[in-house]
Amino acid sequence: MAAPGVKLYECNPDLNTGCNKSACKYNTNAIERECHGTTKKEFALKIGQTAETKNYTPPV
């Protein structure tokens, strides 16, 4: 959930390289799979595009 006035976009985890995906709903390795938004439009899914569920392992 975003703060009032903050626009969230449906995240494309393949583009969002700055995120470690520790809570990503598309990450089967995540303990809490709740996050699916980004505030950065450049990391957003395009209209009609869907994200693929897969294993994302955060860098150590």
Stockholm file with secondary structure:
# STOCKHOLM 1.0

chainA/1-60         MAAPGVKLYECNPDLNTGCNKSACKYNTNAIERECHGTTKKEFALKIGQTAETKNYTPPV
#=GR chainA/1-60 SS CCCTTCCCEEBCTTTCTTCCCTTBTTBTTCSSCCBCEESCGGGBCCTTCCCCCBCCCCCC
#=GC SS_cons        CCCTTCCCEEBCTTTCTTCCCTTBTTBTTCSSCCBCEESCGGGBCCTTCCCCCBCCCCCC
//
